[in-house]
């Protein structure tokens, strides 16, 4: 995933995450815009991949969200990406933009 993802309102956001740490059991995608939070967790398969397919109602609220990906461990620990290591306190999170779409029936 890049630094900015764009999807239309009500559209589908599909992506795959490859396990970074062999001990991780799942991964959580978290996007937030003020009080609106999109949070989806998927387990890794035997190949170390987790498949996300996020759609409506999660993609129904238009706006610019900041997001992170958390790798989760069986003992409750979490690794957060992007890592804030080396950040001097002024680091930007990547963004997810949910933008307007045309009304149904229009093109």
Secondary structure, 3 states (H helix, E strand, C coil): CCCEEEEECCCCEEEEEECCCCCEEEEEEEEEECCEEEEEEEECCCCCEEEEEECCCCCCCCEEEEEEEEEEECCCCEEEECCCCCCCCCCCCEEEEEECCCCCCCC
